[in-house]
Amino acid sequence: MKVYILYEHDLLVSAWTPTVHSIFLNQQVAIKEMERLNAKGEYRYSVIEKSVIK
């Protein structure tokens, strides 16, 4: 099973210390939310795919 983790990067602190913002089961939903949040410009968001054991 795969999950898609939406990370928040605080641009004022460090791009190397992301914080988990949300976890999704659907890649398209995760990417859509990332794009929506990135359009605001306050923080930078990224999606990473992770495999989890059932």
PDB file of N, CA, C, O and CB in Angstrom:
ATOM      1  N   MET A   1       0.846  -1.172   0.000  1.00  0.00           N
ATOM      2  CA  MET A   1       0.000   0.000   0.000  1.00  0.00           C
ATOM      3  C   MET A   1       0.899   1.245   0.000  1.00  0.00           C
ATOM      4  O   MET A   1       1.924   1.286   0.680  1.00  0.00           O
ATOM      5  CB  MET A   1      -0.967  -0.007   1.228  1.00  0.00           C
ATOM      6  N   LYS A   2       0.499   2.236  -0.763  1.00  0.00           N
ATOM      7  CA  LYS A   2       1.277   3.469  -0.829  1.00  0.00           C
ATOM      8  C   LYS A   2       0.475   4.626  -0.257  1.00  0.00           C
ATOM      9  O   LYS A   2      -0.742   4.698  -0.425  1.00  0.00           O
ATOM     10  CB  LYS A   2       1.697   3.772  -2.276  1.00  0.00           C
ATOM     11  N   VAL A   3       1.169   5.528   0.420  1.00  0.00           N
ATOM     12  CA  VAL A   3       0.567   6.762   0.895  1.00  0.00           C
ATOM     13  C   VAL A   3       1.383   7.920   0.325  1.00  0.00           C
ATOM     14  O   VAL A   3       2.539   7.753  -0.063  1.00  0.00           O
ATOM     15  CB  VAL A   3       0.515   6.810   2.466  1.00  0.00           C
ATOM     16  N   TYR A   4       0.770   9.071   0.285  1.00  0.00           N
ATOM     17  CA  TYR A   4       1.412  10.262  -0.262  1.00  0.00           C
ATOM     18  C   TYR A   4       1.434  11.310   0.837  1.00  0.00           C
ATOM     19  O   TYR A   4       0.392  11.773   1.301  1.00  0.00           O
ATOM     20  CB  TYR A   4       0.668  10.790  -1.543  1.00  0.00           C
ATOM     21  N   ILE A   5       2.640  11.671   1.240  1.00  0.00           N
ATOM     22  CA  ILE A   5       2.822  12.588   2.361  1.00  0.00           C
ATOM     23  C   ILE A   5       3.072  13.987   1.820  1.00  0.00           C
ATOM     24  O   ILE A   5       3.972  14.202   1.007  1.00  0.00           O
ATOM     25  CB  ILE A   5       3.993  12.132   3.277  1.00  0.00           C
ATOM     26  N   LEU A   6       2.267  14.930   2.278  1.00  0.00           N
ATOM     27  CA  LEU A   6       2.410  16.326   1.887  1.00  0.00           C
ATOM     28  C   LEU A   6       3.245  17.012   2.966  1.00  0.00           C
ATOM     29  O   LEU A   6       2.824  17.130   4.117  1.00  0.00           O
ATOM     30  CB  LEU A   6       1.007  17.027   1.704  1.00  0.00           C
ATOM     31  N   TYR A   7       4.432  17.461   2.572  1.00  0.00           N
ATOM     32  CA  TYR A   7       5.351  18.117   3.493  1.00  0.00           C
ATOM     33  C   TYR A   7       5.289  19.624   3.335  1.00  0.00           C
ATOM     34  O   TYR A   7       5.122  20.136   2.228  1.00  0.00           O
ATOM     35  CB  TYR A   7       6.775  17.623   3.272  1.00  0.00           C
ATOM     36  N   GLU A   8       5.423  20.321   4.433  1.00  0.00           N
ATOM     37  CA  GLU A   8       5.499  21.781   4.454  1.00  0.00           C
ATOM     38  C   GLU A   8       6.936  22.176   4.766  1.00  0.00           C
ATOM     39  O   GLU A   8       7.528  21.712   5.740  1.00  0.00           O
ATOM     40  CB  GLU A   8       4.504  22.392   5.503  1.00  0.00           C
ATOM     41  N   HIS A   9       7.483  23.040   3.923  1.00  0.00           N
ATOM     42  CA  HIS A   9       8.841  23.535   4.119  1.00  0.00           C
ATOM     43  C   HIS A   9       8.757  25.001   4.519  1.00  0.00           C
ATOM     44  O   HIS A   9       8.259  25.825   3.752  1.00  0.00           O
ATOM     45  CB  HIS A   9       9.709  23.350   2.831  1.00  0.00           C
ATOM     46  N   ASP A  10       9.232  25.329   5.694  1.00  0.00           N
ATOM     47  CA  ASP A  10       9.253  26.723   6.133  1.00  0.00           C
ATOM     48  C   ASP A  10      10.447  27.407   5.490  1.00  0.00           C
ATOM     49  O   ASP A  10      11.592  27.110   5.830  1.00  0.00           O
ATOM     50  CB  ASP A  10       9.318  26.831   7.691  1.00  0.00           C
ATOM     51  N   LEU A  11      10.191  28.309   4.576  1.00  0.00           N
ATOM     52  CA  LEU A  11      11.269  28.938   3.818  1.00  0.00           C
ATOM     53  C   LEU A  11      12.117  29.881   4.662  1.00  0.00           C
ATOM     54  O   LEU A  11      13.250  30.189   4.291  1.00  0.00           O
ATOM     55  CB  LEU A  11      10.698  29.690   2.649  1.00  0.00           C
ATOM     56  N   LEU A  12      11.587  30.342   5.786  1.00  0.00           N
ATOM     57  CA  LEU A  12      12.357  31.237   6.646  1.00  0.00           C
ATOM     58  C   LEU A  12      13.320  30.488   7.550  1.00  0.00           C
ATOM     59  O   LEU A  12      14.338  31.042   7.964  1.00  0.00           O
ATOM     60  CB  LEU A  12      11.425  32.074   7.483  1.00  0.00           C
ATOM     61  N   VAL A  13      13.011  29.230   7.864  1.00  0.00           N
ATOM     62  CA  VAL A  13      13.862  28.462   8.771  1.00  0.00           C
ATOM     63  C   VAL A  13      14.870  27.659   7.972  1.00  0.00           C
ATOM     64  O   VAL A  13      16.069  27.933   8.016  1.00  0.00           O
ATOM     65  CB  VAL A  13      13.018  27.531   9.665  1.00  0.00           C
ATOM     66  N   SER A  14      14.385  26.671   7.245  1.00  0.00           N
ATOM     67  CA  SER A  14      15.286  25.843   6.441  1.00  0.00           C
ATOM     68  C   SER A  14      14.458  24.914   5.573  1.00  0.00           C
ATOM     69  O   SER A  14      13.485  24.322   6.040  1.00  0.00           O
ATOM     70  CB  SER A  14      16.260  25.031   7.341  1.00  0.00           C
ATOM     71  N   ALA A  15      14.834  24.787   4.328  1.00  0.00           N
ATOM     72  CA  ALA A  15      14.154  23.854   3.429  1.00  0.00           C
ATOM     73  C   ALA A  15      14.507  22.411   3.787  1.00  0.00           C
ATOM     74  O   ALA A  15      13.903  21.482   3.251  1.00  0.00           O
ATOM     75  CB  ALA A  15      14.527  24.147   1.962  1.00  0.00           C
ATOM     76  N   TRP A  16      15.460  22.211   4.667  1.00  0.00           N
ATOM     77  CA  TRP A  16      15.908  20.861   5.028  1.00  0.00           C
ATOM     78  C   TRP A  16      15.140  20.271   6.196  1.00  0.00           C
ATOM     79  O   TRP A  16      15.373  19.120   6.566  1.00  0.00           O
ATOM     80  CB  TRP A  16      17.373  20.881   5.360  1.00  0.00           C
ATOM     81  N   THR A  17      14.226  21.037   6.785  1.00  0.00           N
ATOM     82  CA  THR A  17      13.460  20.525   7.923  1.00  0.00           C
ATOM     83  C   THR A  17      11.968  20.568   7.609  1.00  0.00           C
ATOM     84  O   THR A  17      11.248  21.404   8.155  1.00  0.00           O
ATOM     85  CB  THR A  17      13.766  21.341   9.203  1.00  0.00           C
ATOM     86  N   PRO A  18      11.496  19.680   6.742  1.00  0.00           N
ATOM     87  CA  PRO A  18      10.071  19.682   6.406  1.00  0.00           C
ATOM     88  C   PRO A  18       9.218  19.131   7.544  1.00  0.00           C
ATOM     89  O   PRO A  18       9.680  18.337   8.363  1.00  0.00           O
ATOM     90  CB  PRO A  18       9.830  18.869   5.142  1.00  0.00           C
ATOM     91  N   THR A  19       7.979  19.566   7.574  1.00  0.00           N
ATOM     92  CA  THR A  19       6.999  19.112   8.552  1.00  0.00           C
ATOM     93  C   THR A  19       5.874  18.417   7.802  1.00  0.00           C
ATOM     94  O   THR A  19       5.441  18.890   6.751  1.00  0.00           O
ATOM     95  CB  THR A  19       6.456  20.300   9.413  1.00  0.00           C
ATOM     96  N   VAL A  20       5.398  17.298   8.336  1.00  0.00           N
ATOM     97  CA  VAL A  20       4.280  16.607   7.706  1.00  0.00           C
ATOM     98  C   VAL A  20       3.037  17.477   7.856  1.00  0.00           C
ATOM     99  O   VAL A  20       2.669  17.869   8.963  1.00  0.00           O
ATOM    100  CB  VAL A  20       4.058  15.190   8.336  1.00  0.00           C
ATOM    101  N   HIS A  21       2.404  17.769   6.743  1.00  0.00           N
ATOM    102  CA  HIS A  21       1.186  18.583   6.736  1.00  0.00           C
ATOM    103  C   HIS A  21      -0.048  17.687   6.662  1.00  0.00           C
ATOM    104  O   HIS A  21      -0.993  17.866   7.430  1.00  0.00           O
ATOM    105  CB  HIS A  21       1.199  19.577   5.553  1.00  0.00           C
ATOM    106  N   SER A  22      -0.042  16.713   5.728  1.00  0.00           N
ATOM    107  CA  SER A  22      -1.174  15.809   5.530  1.00  0.00           C
ATOM    108  C   SER A  22      -0.691  14.498   4.932  1.00  0.00           C
ATOM    109  O   SER A  22       0.405  14.415   4.377  1.00  0.00           O
ATOM    110  CB  SER A  22      -2.242  16.455   4.622  1.00  0.00           C
ATOM    111  N   ILE A  23      -1.527  13.478   5.054  1.00  0.00           N
ATOM    112  CA  ILE A  23      -1.246  12.179   4.450  1.00  0.00           C
ATOM    113  C   ILE A  23      -2.458  11.790   3.597  1.00  0.00           C
ATOM    114  O   ILE A  23      -3.599  11.868   4.053  1.00  0.00           O
ATOM    115  CB  ILE A  23      -0.940  11.086   5.549  1.00  0.00           C
ATOM    116  N   PHE A  24      -2.198  11.373   2.358  1.00  0.00           N
ATOM    117  CA  PHE A  24      -3.264  11.028   1.426  1.00  0.00           C
ATOM    118  C   PHE A  24      -3.074   9.607   0.915  1.00  0.00           C
ATOM    119  O   PHE A  24      -1.957   9.093   0.871  1.00  0.00           O
ATOM    120  CB  PHE A  24      -3.302  12.020   0.253  1.00  0.00           C
ATOM    121  N   LEU A  25      -4.177   8.982   0.530  1.00  0.00           N
ATOM    122  CA  LEU A  25      -4.126   7.666  -0.093  1.00  0.00           C
ATOM    123  C   LEU A  25      -4.163   7.778  -1.610  1.00  0.00           C
ATOM    124  O   LEU A  25      -3.840   6.816  -2.307  1.00  0.00           O
ATOM    125  CB  LEU A  25      -5.281   6.800   0.397  1.00  0.00           C
ATOM    126  N   ASN A  26      -4.545   8.923  -2.122  1.00  0.00           N
ATOM    127  CA  ASN A  26      -4.689   9.138  -3.555  1.00  0.00           C
ATOM    128  C   ASN A  26      -3.672  10.176  -4.023  1.00  0.00           C
ATOM    129  O   ASN A  26      -3.626  11.289  -3.500  1.00  0.00           O
ATOM    130  CB  ASN A  26      -6.129   9.588  -3.902  1.00  0.00           C
ATOM    131  N   GLN A  27      -2.856   9.804  -5.010  1.00  0.00           N
ATOM    132  CA  GLN A  27      -1.793  10.688  -5.482  1.00  0.00           C
ATOM    133  C   GLN A  27      -2.342  11.967  -6.113  1.00  0.00           C
ATOM    134  O   GLN A  27      -1.806  13.050  -5.879  1.00  0.00           O
ATOM    135  CB  GLN A  27      -0.920   9.957  -6.485  1.00  0.00           C
ATOM    136  N   GLN A  28      -3.403  11.850  -6.907  1.00  0.00           N
ATOM    137  CA  GLN A  28      -3.952  13.022  -7.576  1.00  0.00           C
ATOM    138  C   GLN A  28      -4.485  14.046  -6.573  1.00  0.00           C
ATOM    139  O   GLN A  28      -4.322  15.251  -6.763  1.00  0.00           O
ATOM    140  CB  GLN A  28      -5.060  12.605  -8.536  1.00  0.00           C
ATOM    141  N   VAL A  29      -5.116  13.566  -5.517  1.00  0.00           N
ATOM    142  CA  VAL A  29      -5.637  14.467  -4.490  1.00  0.00           C
ATOM    143  C   VAL A  29      -4.484  15.164  -3.773  1.00  0.00           C
ATOM    144  O   VAL A  29      -4.557  16.360  -3.490  1.00  0.00           O
ATOM    145  CB  VAL A  29      -6.517  13.693  -3.478  1.00  0.00           C
ATOM    146  N   ALA A  30      -3.429  14.423  -3.480  1.00  0.00           N
ATOM    147  CA  ALA A  30      -2.259  14.996  -2.805  1.00  0.00           C
ATOM    148  C   ALA A  30      -1.612  16.084  -3.660  1.00  0.00           C
ATOM    149  O   ALA A  30      -1.252  17.145  -3.150  1.00  0.00           O
ATOM    150  CB  ALA A  30      -1.232  13.896  -2.485  1.00  0.00           C
ATOM    151  N   ILE A  31      -1.466  15.821  -4.945  1.00  0.00           N
ATOM    152  CA  ILE A  31      -0.839  16.790  -5.842  1.00  0.00           C
ATOM    153  C   ILE A  31      -1.719  18.032  -5.999  1.00  0.00           C
ATOM    154  O   ILE A  31      -1.212  19.153  -6.034  1.00  0.00           O
ATOM    155  CB  ILE A  31      -0.569  16.151  -7.217  1.00  0.00           C
ATOM    156  N   LYS A  32      -3.017  17.835  -6.093  1.00  0.00           N
ATOM    157  CA  LYS A  32      -3.942  18.968  -6.221  1.00  0.00           C
ATOM    158  C   LYS A  32      -3.868  19.865  -4.984  1.00  0.00           C
ATOM    159  O   LYS A  32      -3.848  21.091  -5.100  1.00  0.00           O
ATOM    160  CB  LYS A  32      -5.391  18.465  -6.430  1.00  0.00           C
ATOM    161  N   GLU A  33      -3.829  19.253  -3.808  1.00  0.00           N
ATOM    162  CA  GLU A  33      -3.717  20.025  -2.565  1.00  0.00           C
ATOM    163  C   GLU A  33      -2.369  20.741  -2.489  1.00  0.00           C
ATOM    164  O   GLU A  33      -2.307  21.889  -2.050  1.00  0.00           O
ATOM    165  CB  GLU A  33      -3.897  19.104  -1.341  1.00  0.00           C
ATOM    166  N   MET A  34      -1.297  20.085  -2.907  1.00  0.00           N
ATOM    167  CA  MET A  34       0.026  20.705  -2.924  1.00  0.00           C
ATOM    168  C   MET A  34       0.019  21.939  -3.829  1.00  0.00           C
ATOM    169  O   MET A  34       0.528  22.993  -3.446  1.00  0.00           O
ATOM    170  CB  MET A  34       1.096  19.692  -3.399  1.00  0.00           C
ATOM    171  N   GLU A  35      -0.547  21.812  -5.010  1.00  0.00           N
ATOM    172  CA  GLU A  35      -0.596  22.937  -5.945  1.00  0.00           C
ATOM    173  C   GLU A  35      -1.430  24.090  -5.388  1.00  0.00           C
ATOM    174  O   GLU A  35      -1.073  25.257  -5.549  1.00  0.00           O
ATOM    175  CB  GLU A  35      -1.166  22.482  -7.291  1.00  0.00           C
ATOM    176  N   ARG A  36      -2.537  23.757  -4.735  1.00  0.00           N
ATOM    177  CA  ARG A  36      -3.391  24.783  -4.132  1.00  0.00           C
ATOM    178  C   ARG A  36      -2.637  25.553  -3.054  1.00  0.00           C
ATOM    179  O   ARG A  36      -2.693  26.782  -3.001  1.00  0.00           O
ATOM    180  CB  ARG A  36      -4.658  24.149  -3.539  1.00  0.00           C
ATOM    181  N   LEU A  37      -1.941  24.827  -2.205  1.00  0.00           N
ATOM    182  CA  LEU A  37      -1.206  25.467  -1.117  1.00  0.00           C
ATOM    183  C   LEU A  37      -0.001  26.252  -1.630  1.00  0.00           C
ATOM    184  O   LEU A  37       0.293  27.333  -1.121  1.00  0.00           O
ATOM    185  CB  LEU A  37      -0.752  24.424  -0.108  1.00  0.00           C
ATOM    186  N   ASN A  38       0.696  25.720  -2.629  1.00  0.00           N
ATOM    187  CA  ASN A  38       1.850  26.420  -3.190  1.00  0.00           C
ATOM    188  C   ASN A  38       1.449  27.733  -3.851  1.00  0.00           C
ATOM    189  O   ASN A  38       2.246  28.670  -3.903  1.00  0.00           O
ATOM    190  CB  ASN A  38       2.564  25.532  -4.199  1.00  0.00           C
ATOM    191  N   ALA A  39       0.220  27.809  -4.357  1.00  0.00           N
ATOM    192  CA  ALA A  39      -0.253  29.033  -5.002  1.00  0.00           C
ATOM    193  C   ALA A  39      -0.362  30.187  -4.009  1.00  0.00           C
ATOM    194  O   ALA A  39      -0.286  31.352  -4.400  1.00  0.00           O
ATOM    195  CB  ALA A  39      -1.606  28.789  -5.665  1.00  0.00           C
ATOM    196  N   LYS A  40      -0.540  29.871  -2.726  1.00  0.00           N
ATOM    197  CA  LYS A  40      -0.620  30.905  -1.697  1.00  0.00           C
ATOM    198  C   LYS A  40       0.730  31.580  -1.472  1.00  0.00           C
ATOM    199  O   LYS A  40       0.789  32.769  -1.158  1.00  0.00           O
ATOM    200  CB  LYS A  40      -1.126  30.308  -0.389  1.00  0.00           C
ATOM    201  N   GLY A  41       1.816  30.820  -1.634  1.00  0.00           N
ATOM    202  CA  GLY A  41       3.159  31.376  -1.549  1.00  0.00           C
ATOM    203  C   GLY A  41       3.729  31.587  -0.160  1.00  0.00           C
ATOM    204  O   GLY A  41       4.843  32.096  -0.034  1.00  0.00           O
ATOM    205  N   GLU A  42       3.009  31.216   0.883  1.00  0.00           N
ATOM    206  CA  GLU A  42       3.520  31.423   2.242  1.00  0.00           C
ATOM    207  C   GLU A  42       4.589  30.394   2.597  1.00  0.00           C
ATOM    208  O   GLU A  42       5.607  30.722   3.206  1.00  0.00           O
ATOM    209  CB  GLU A  42       2.374  31.356   3.259  1.00  0.00           C
ATOM    210  N   TYR A  43       4.348  29.174   2.214  1.00  0.00           N
ATOM    211  CA  TYR A  43       5.278  28.077   2.469  1.00  0.00           C
ATOM    212  C   TYR A  43       5.456  27.307   1.167  1.00  0.00           C
ATOM    213  O   TYR A  43       4.741  27.545   0.193  1.00  0.00           O
ATOM    214  CB  TYR A  43       4.763  27.139   3.622  1.00  0.00           C
ATOM    215  N   ARG A  44       6.405  26.390   1.156  1.00  0.00           N
ATOM    216  CA  ARG A  44       6.613  25.517   0.005  1.00  0.00           C
ATOM    217  C   ARG A  44       6.170  24.124   0.414  1.00  0.00           C
ATOM    218  O   ARG A  44       6.512  23.648   1.496  1.00  0.00           O
ATOM    219  CB  ARG A  44       8.112  25.526  -0.475  1.00  0.00           C
ATOM    220  N   TYR A  45       5.411  23.476  -0.450  1.00  0.00           N
ATOM    221  CA  TYR A  45       4.905  22.143  -0.161  1.00  0.00           C
ATOM    222  C   TYR A  45       5.416  21.155  -1.192  1.00  0.00           C
ATOM    223  O   TYR A  45       5.621  21.508  -2.354  1.00  0.00           O
ATOM    224  CB  TYR A  45       3.375  22.138  -0.127  1.00  0.00           C
ATOM    225  N   SER A  46       5.620  19.917  -0.764  1.00  0.00           N
ATOM    226  CA  SER A  46       6.034  18.855  -1.675  1.00  0.00           C
ATOM    227  C   SER A  46       5.344  17.559  -1.279  1.00  0.00           C
ATOM    228  O   SER A  46       4.963  17.372  -0.123  1.00  0.00           O
ATOM    229  CB  SER A  46       7.575  18.681  -1.668  1.00  0.00           C
ATOM    230  N   VAL A  47       5.185  16.659  -2.261  1.00  0.00           N
ATOM    231  CA  VAL A  47       4.548  15.365  -2.023  1.00  0.00           C
ATOM    232  C   VAL A  47       5.593  14.279  -2.251  1.00  0.00           C
ATOM    233  O   VAL A  47       6.324  14.294  -3.242  1.00  0.00           O
ATOM    234  CB  VAL A  47       3.299  15.157  -2.956  1.00  0.00           C
ATOM    235  N   ILE A  48       5.646  13.342  -1.316  1.00  0.00           N
ATOM    236  CA  ILE A  48       6.564  12.213  -1.423  1.00  0.00           C
ATOM    237  C   ILE A  48       5.768  10.921  -1.251  1.00  0.00           C
ATOM    238  O   ILE A  48       4.937  10.810  -0.350  1.00  0.00           O
ATOM    239  CB  ILE A  48       7.709  12.314  -0.361  1.00  0.00           C
ATOM    240  N   GLU A  49       6.029   9.951  -2.116  1.00  0.00           N
ATOM    241  CA  GLU A  49       5.357   8.658  -2.051  1.00  0.00           C
ATOM    242  C   GLU A  49       6.128   7.736  -1.099  1.00  0.00           C
ATOM    243  O   GLU A  49       7.354   7.639  -1.167  1.00  0.00           O
ATOM    244  CB  GLU A  49       5.240   8.020  -3.469  1.00  0.00           C
ATOM    245  N   LYS A  50       5.395   7.069  -0.221  1.00  0.00           N
ATOM    246  CA  LYS A  50       5.992   6.109   0.710  1.00  0.00           C
ATOM    247  C   LYS A  50       5.194   4.821   0.694  1.00  0.00           C
ATOM    248  O   LYS A  50       3.965   4.847   0.625  1.00  0.00           O
ATOM    249  CB  LYS A  50       6.056   6.688   2.143  1.00  0.00           C
ATOM    250  N   SER A  51       5.880   3.709   0.758  1.00  0.00           N
ATOM    251  CA  SER A  51       5.221   2.411   0.863  1.00  0.00           C
ATOM    252  C   SER A  51       5.059   2.061   2.329  1.00  0.00           C
ATOM    253  O   SER A  51       5.966   2.263   3.136  1.00  0.00           O
ATOM    254  CB  SER A  51       6.019   1.311   0.119  1.00  0.00           C
ATOM    255  N   VAL A  52       3.898   1.535   2.658  1.00  0.00           N
ATOM    256  CA  VAL A  52       3.636   1.103   4.031  1.00  0.00           C
ATOM    257  C   VAL A  52       3.173  -0.343   4.017  1.00  0.00           C
ATOM    258  O   VAL A  52       2.615  -0.815   3.027  1.00  0.00           O
ATOM    259  CB  VAL A  52       2.577   2.012   4.713  1.00  0.00           C
ATOM    260  N   ILE A  53       3.403  -1.033   5.103  1.00  0.00           N
ATOM    261  CA  ILE A  53       3.006  -2.436   5.218  1.00  0.00           C
ATOM    262  C   ILE A  53       1.534  -2.498   5.621  1.00  0.00           C
ATOM    263  O   ILE A  53       1.089  -1.742   6.485  1.00  0.00           O
ATOM    264  CB  ILE A  53       3.902  -3.193   6.254  1.00  0.00           C
ATOM    265  N   LYS A  54       0.790  -3.393   4.999  1.00  0.00           N
ATOM    266  CA  LYS A  54      -0.633  -3.560   5.321  1.00  0.00           C
ATOM    267  C   LYS A  54      -0.779  -4.170   6.682  1.00  0.00           C
ATOM    268  O   LYS A  54      -1.899  -4.393   7.142  1.00  0.00           O
ATOM    269  CB  LYS A  54      -1.344  -4.426   4.276  1.00  0.00           C
TER     270      LYS A  54
END
